[in-house]
Amino acid sequence: MGVRYSYLPEQFSEIDDLIDEIRQFIPSGDFTLGKPLQEFESRFAKLLGVKHAVGVGSGTDALKLALKALGVGYGDEVITAANTFIATVGAINEIGAFPVLVDCDESFCMDVSQVEQAITEKTKVIMPVHLTGYMADMPSITKIADEYGLAIVEDACQAILASIDGILAGKWGVASGFSLHPLKNLNVWGDAGIVVTDNVAVAEHIRLLRNHGLQNRDEIVTMGYNSRLDSLQAIVGNRLVDATKMITKQRIKNAEHYDNRFRLIPEIVVPPRSPRMRRVYHLYCVLAIDRDGLYRYCREREIECKIHYPIPLYQQKGLQFLGYKPGTFPVTDRHAKEIISFPVDQYLSTEQLDFIVDTVRDYYGR
Ligand SMILES: *Cc1c(COP(=O)(O)O)cnc(C)c1O
């Protein structure tokens, strides 16, 4: 028995209805900013309980346009997590702002005790990343942001329907970005993203920014981008959006199955699981002794485990301009050597989960 990582072939094994819907839609020619997008935006807003959701070209663009709409730009600093996916730092960089990194803690999210010392006169925004579907400590980050007059923009790309004290990821920031990339918990058939906000002015600004700053067909009121969520992708999104709750529940159930068993293996460290938090397991990550050996052992047995991420961003060639020396982020560095991700999606069977646990146990001779 092998266990694959991507479940997309299973997710779309029965697509006749969807293809029919697309076939019927195509003659309308309503491909950009069309009706399906409006429907998707309102359904997404409802799912999260927010006032506005604005569909854009990708999760990266969701973050970028949220920052831009808040007036962040050249010379400004945005504080974010050292151990994130490149897109977070990329979004900050794209608008000419400077990413200031903060190390993570054992939750894989930003270590809030290090945020204050990263604040300078140039800081405009704190951008916590809810990595793996675990949430950054938003109550503490909100306190710091309020004290220093900073805005929060959440990178909620991995955290749809995660919450702390019942408050959802995406609701803590002025605006927050989600990704609908094919491997995110709610996905479409390509790149897409969405920004949520309760602030009507921010929502309107993002609607302008995603469409060249066009207020109507002929009038440009600001310089913007071409970053729209296609109607065809919105049709796929409309098909799946109601399934998000079920997908989330199943991922949580799978993660609990793993947690209970991995906790019995001394070589595996399961991250802290705060009862105040609902984690949604975009990724299921643990720390492992002799990680590289375990990784190879699993791969040889056709378990498609992964490493998020083997090389810390600040050590990457393309990010040397940030100016961080090796060793600046010791927890991020250690996690790069110890972290391992196992498949946790909604299509896995109990047998597959147990096969993975048994394989890990075998590796350590337990
Ligand atoms: C996926 C992801 C993004 C970017 O999303 P795209 O849709 O791929 O542009 C940003 N941040 C994090 C943490 C992500 O996982």
PDBQT file of the ligand as one rigid body, heavy atoms in Angstrom, charges set to zero:
ROOT
HETATM    1  C1  LIG A 401      -0.317  28.989  -0.927  1.00  0.00    +0.000 C 
HETATM    2  C2  LIG A 401       0.213  30.070  -0.062  1.00  0.00    +0.000 A 
HETATM    3  C3  LIG A 401       0.302  31.398  -0.495  1.00  0.00    +0.000 A 
HETATM    4  C4  LIG A 401       0.060  31.856  -1.893  1.00  0.00    +0.000 C 
HETATM    5  O1  LIG A 401      -0.954  31.344  -2.564  1.00  0.00    +0.000 OA
HETATM    6  P1  LIG A 401      -0.956  31.191  -4.167  1.00  0.00    +0.000 P 
HETATM    7  O2  LIG A 401      -2.400  31.029  -4.442  1.00  0.00    +0.000 OA
HETATM    8  O3  LIG A 401      -0.120  30.012  -4.504  1.00  0.00    +0.000 OA
HETATM    9  O4  LIG A 401      -0.403  32.454  -4.747  1.00  0.00    +0.000 OA
HETATM   10  C5  LIG A 401       0.720  32.347   0.419  1.00  0.00    +0.000 A 
HETATM   11  N1  LIG A 401       1.052  32.024   1.666  1.00  0.00    +0.000 NA
HETATM   12  C6  LIG A 401       1.006  30.765   2.110  1.00  0.00    +0.000 A 
HETATM   13  C7  LIG A 401       1.388  30.474   3.517  1.00  0.00    +0.000 C 
HETATM   14  C8  LIG A 401       0.599  29.748   1.256  1.00  0.00    +0.000 A 
HETATM   15  O5  LIG A 401       0.575  28.489   1.702  1.00  0.00    +0.000 OA
ENDROOT
TORSDOF 0
